Amino acid sequence: VLRETSHTAATSDVLCDLDALQTLMFFATGQYPLAVESGQRVLTSSACRRTHSRRLAVFFLSLSLYALQGEVAANELLAHVLDDPLEEAAVKVQVLLALCHLGNLTCRPAQQEHTAGALLRLAQEQGMDVSAAWARHLLGRSFYERYDLEEAARHFSVVLEQRYLAHFVCARDTFMWLALSYQGLGRSQEADAVAAALQAFCVERGLANDPELDTFYARLALLLQGEGHAVLV
């Protein structure tokens, strides 16, 4: 409606915000060409400098490009934004998050470790606690995928020391991966304690019926039955 009228609310900032939100929505519904169009409008518009909108757009634009054209196209976009001396640090943090996500999707844990390390340094420099927690989580995942469970557990534990500063999904998933790491190391009592702490954390947030918990408990049960190799891989 705003685009089709001359309403005073249709400022460049508002239209930029709408494009960013549409990038997310088109990605979530699998409409990747439309997500690319709206995301590119945000990043190429000189009038659109809203940090939140640019962060949202660059993340889901890169994933949409990956879905349509593959890894090279997505990485080229992200490298361009990362190398832009005029781009805000907060947007570059989101670029590094996207690169970590792509490293996970393409099963490249060593690459994910390198990128997550850069993300952690930048997030800490900028005082961005939520992004720093994601960086630690992603570092833990990179070590878990290479079966370095001690190092994975170390990173996961750091996240949980500040669980209330992290995004809920980051904290929830970190509980899960820490428990799986402990169980993979044969430290069943510690795995059980982390699982119990996860349940209490979710109850506290009013999310005790989160379906992700059922999947986690099933994986942990398989590890307990001695089928750990299949689960860890």
Buried (B, 14 or more C-beta within 10 A) or exposed (E): EEEEEEEEEBEEEBBBBBBBBBBBBBBEEEBBEBBBBBBBBBBEBEEBBBEEBBBBBBBBBBBBBBBEBEBEBBBEBBEEBBEEEEBBEBBBBBBBBBBBBBBBBBEBBEBBBBBBBBBBEBBEEBEBBEBBBBBBBBBBBBBBBEEBBEBBBBBBBBBBEEBEEBBBEBBBBBBBBBBBBBBBBEBBEBBBEBBEBBBEBBEEEEEEEBEEBEEBBEBBEBBEEEEBEEBBE
